[in-house]
Amino acid sequence: MNQDTICALATANGIGAIGIIRVSGAQSFQIVNKIFEGKNLEKVDSHTVHYGFIKDENEVIDEVMLSVFHAPRTFTTENSVEISFHGSPYIAKRILEVLIQNGARMAKAGEFTMRAFMNGRIDLSQAESIADLIASDNEASRKVALNQLKGGISQEISILRNDLLNFTSLIELELDFAEEDVEFADRTALNQLLNKIELKLSSLIESFQYGNAIKNGTAVAIIGKPNAGKSTLLNALLKEERAIVSNIAGTTRDTIEEILHIKGNAFRLIDTAGLRETADEIEAIGVKKAKEKVDSADILIYLADAATEDFSEDFEILKPLLRDDLKLIICATKIDEVLPTKYELVEKAFRDEINSDFDFIKISAVENQNIQDLKNELSSFVEHLKSEENNVIITNQRHFEALKKSLDSVQRVEEAVSSQITTELLAYELRNALEYLGEISGEFSNDEVLGNIFSKFCIGK
């Protein structure tokens, strides 16, 4: 399959000023030559652009510009051609058809990037960062993905792995001289290295919460009793009329999700149905969905109507939803309708009853009062997740799982050294640690893992 010449549309589907089709493989120049009226691509220099026409036999399909790249100085390290044409979906379809008729085949999802990996141009973590870079929808995720593409995590893991590999080689050497009872690997130095690796792995693992917030956005559930002002707050945060606002309680039946960007970070705002006991079947489904969203949220904004005299129902709603890893922000709403002294009473009521840390903010979504304070509180949550000591941020679930396995394996090696177990078992544990570290860069991988990773790419990448 890797010997085939592949082709695919590299630009988005749909009408545009220009579209680009990529061709990669040993026969790229010969195949494109068959349908190109212009210069002989086998005789032109690498990294040059040429004007001409794409033809189907004697019929001109389009006027094009071809970019020619000679192996190995290409993305896939193979001979490659990029065809720039007028951005019509029909023209794209015709060009792909004549390419296939003349010996190319359609690329699979992620096949260009997979060839770059298989041919050694990039490692697996860099390949995954390409998909993350394409999918980035905020400044923070773009920066992290770009750092990964430059080999950020690969360099960190490579240093750790090389140090561990040196010791593993010495342990393996001891196995060759088992009958002579010699010790080539200094166990004290090995312990020091293991401690260093354990600290680094722990730091990378801890960065995942921040990385996940950057990549997928921080989930923020907005809840409260019916008519507490949840939809009004959502609209105020987004600065648009996204949710229906009504004085009738129970207007929001389903959850509404929107993305809000604050200081380069994405927040997934989830407006939920008002929480209460209800006989309305549709509203009850909305209440159930609201509770499910809170279970998966990173931040919970609870809206308490400042005009309320009795908050016992609020306490009953809120307490079952609290978790140790959930940031709680309680907002006293409708501050434009009550006296300032009321806020102190509201905050005291919640502080006395809620056995959990929370931030208290008084707001009026209608008058846009203190909405910026709420945004600042959301932003600070993400910033506090960031470690000042760690320049590499883990955003990939597969990397996170491999790092946890690596840490567990390193800890088992530490136990093995302190227990003075046999060299054979120590070598086994060291090989496991090396393998888990190697999974991140793709030094150890299998077809199923690779297929799963690259299947998530778009066809032309």
Stockholm file with secondary structure:
# STOCKHOLM 1.0

chainA/1-461         MNQDTICALATANGIGAIGIIRVSGAQSFQIVNKIFEGKNLEKVDSHTVHYGFIKDENEVIDEVMLSVFHAPRTFTTENSVEISFHGSPYIAKRILEVLIQNGARMAKAGEFTMRAFMNGRIDLSQAESIADLIASDNEASRKVALNQLKGGISQEISILRNDLLNFTSLIELELDFAEEDVEFADRTALNQLLNKIELKLSSLIESFQYGNAIKNGTAVAIIGKPNAGKSTLLNALLKEERAIVSNIAGTTRDTIEEILHIKGNAFRLIDTAGLRETADEIEAIGVKKAKEKVDSADILIYLADAATEDFSEDFEILKPLLRDDLKLIICATKIDEVLPTKYELVEKAFRDEINSDFDFIKISAVENQNIQDLKNELSSFVEHLKSEENNVIITNQRHFEALKKSLDSVQRVEEAVSSQITTELLAYELRNALEYLGEISGEFSNDEVLGNIFSKFCIGK
#=GR chainA/1-461 SS CTTSCEEEECSCSSCCSEEEEEEESTTHHHHHHHHEESSCGGGSCSSEEEEEEEEETTEEEEEEEEEEECTTSSSSSSCEEEEEEECCHHHHHHHHHHHHHTTCEECCTTHHHHHHHHTTSSCHHHHHHHHHHHHCCSHHHHHHHHHHHTTHHHHHHHHHHHHHHHHHHHHHHHHHTGGGTCCCSCHHHHHHHHHHHHHHHHHHHHHHHHHHHHHHCEEEEEEESTTSSHHHHHHHHHTSCCSCCCSSTTCCCSCEEEEEEETTEEEEEEECCCCSCCSCHHHHHHHHHHHHHHHTCSEEEEEEETTCSCCHHHHHHHGGGCCTTCEEEEEEECGGGSCTHHHHHHHHHHHHHCCSCCEEEECBTTTTBSHHHHHHHHHHHHHHHSCSSCSCCCCCHHHHHHHHHHHHHHHHHHHHHHHTCCHHHHHHHHHHHHHHHHHHHTSSCCHHHHHHHHTTSCTTC
#=GC SS_cons         CTTSCEEEECSCSSCCSEEEEEEESTTHHHHHHHHEESSCGGGSCSSEEEEEEEEETTEEEEEEEEEEECTTSSSSSSCEEEEEEECCHHHHHHHHHHHHHTTCEECCTTHHHHHHHHTTSSCHHHHHHHHHHHHCCSHHHHHHHHHHHTTHHHHHHHHHHHHHHHHHHHHHHHHHTGGGTCCCSCHHHHHHHHHHHHHHHHHHHHHHHHHHHHHHCEEEEEEESTTSSHHHHHHHHHTSCCSCCCSSTTCCCSCEEEEEEETTEEEEEEECCCCSCCSCHHHHHHHHHHHHHHHTCSEEEEEEETTCSCCHHHHHHHGGGCCTTCEEEEEEECGGGSCTHHHHHHHHHHHHHCCSCCEEEECBTTTTBSHHHHHHHHHHHHHHHSCSSCSCCCCCHHHHHHHHHHHHHHHHHHHHHHHTCCHHHHHHHHHHHHHHHHHHHTSSCCHHHHHHHHTTSCTTC
//
